Amino acid sequence: MKGCTMALAELTYCKKCVSPNTRPGMDFDEYGVCSACRQYEQRTAVDWNARLEEFKLLLDRYRSNDGANYDCIVGVSGGKDSTYQLVTLKKMGLKPLAVTAVTCDLSPLGQKNLANLSSLGFDRIEIATARWVRVAMNRHALRTIGDISWPEHTSIYSAPLRVGVQLGIPLQVWGENPVNEFGGVKGAAQASKLTSEWFDAFSTPNGLSINDFIGIDGITKQDVLTFMPPDPQAAEAIGLTGVFMGYYIPWDGLRNMIISQGFGMSAYDSAVEGGLLDCENLDNHQAGIHEYFMFLKFGFGRATTQANLLVRRERIGREEAAELVRLREGKFPWTYLGKPLQVILDDIEMEMDEFVALCDKFANKAIFKRDSRGDLIKDKQGNLTKILYA
């Protein structure tokens, strides 16, 4: 979404969770229930024991029987889900290689959790793009599409895939299929594999491609190799295969958190700004900006996403979810993980005045209250108010 051009007849919410109809790719059925809730309901019909056996057979096909290579690659941040993935695969007798595309503004907590993976005995590779390139990409993506995290959300897929081809490790094990967990196109939501078509459709968000960065502030193709998928012929030659663990094992972020914390993963000391939990988005200080711009464009952020997962698993009710979201979500991101916004902006060489102007540019004025002149109404902290809450 490069501007605020969304045509919105009416802001509405799912009857079961608190997803708004502004969420990209989200469909509502004739009963007013979103596609993510319907997809979750289908899990009760799945024979998870059979799926687990299918997963074990798949893993057996990719084991390095002579021990000459790793059995698989797992893209990791060190957080609750990637820690759970590694621990689970190790219990199943595999030797995974953990690959990290280092985030744009790596937090001390993120560093600590990555180090924890090493202490657990996992081999790791970290790929860090040159600082000046990452700064230019963050700034350009924020200015053009209002998504500072575009580089991160692309490289978490592309970097492990490239390493797999380079090291001749065909199997990549991902966590949940985000289209299934959070809502999206039905066919993609039921996918068990991360195919090249899935990568093209969902790993390069907002219609921006890596080629759009070439030439920006002197960036060349070689500067952004980390963000490009591997050569298709090279990938085919090794039989590169990506599978979603969440297709074979019922995915549950809170369960993953409990297990991962038992293995040394550290959470934040309170609920993370803009969310309900202390265990997600811990590795990148820029995540607060990403979440805030999602709220500006679509009227929801991290708190809504977390609340919906809790509602679907019947851990809280819809009314509780709506109240929590209203309390926690959509605040101007003055800090994230305790780091002041001004310092975060200094790191990408952007002034506060330009940032505020970008916030106004990308705000979807159809979903926020405005004055008689059509200008957005802000409180003393710079916060907007939606015209309708769940």
Secondary structure, DSSP 8 states (H G I E B T S, - for coil): --SS----S---B-SSS--BTTSTT--B-TTS-BHHHHHHHGGGGS-HHHHHHHHHHHHHHH--TTSSS-SEEEE--SSHHHHHHHHHHHHTT--EEEEEE--TTB-HHHHHHHHHHHHTT-EEEEE---HHHHHHHHHHHHHHHS-TTHHHHHHHHHHHHHHHHHHT--EEEES--HHHHH---HHHHT-SB--HHHHHHHSSGGG--GGGGTTGGG--GGGGGGGS---HHHHHHHT-EEEEHHHHS---HHHHHHHHHHTT----SS--TTSS-SSSS-SBTTHHHHHHHHHHHHS--HHHHHHHHHHHTTSS-HHHHHHHHHHHSS---SEETTEEHHHHHHHTT--HHHHHHHHHHHS-TTSB-B-TTS-B---TT----BS---
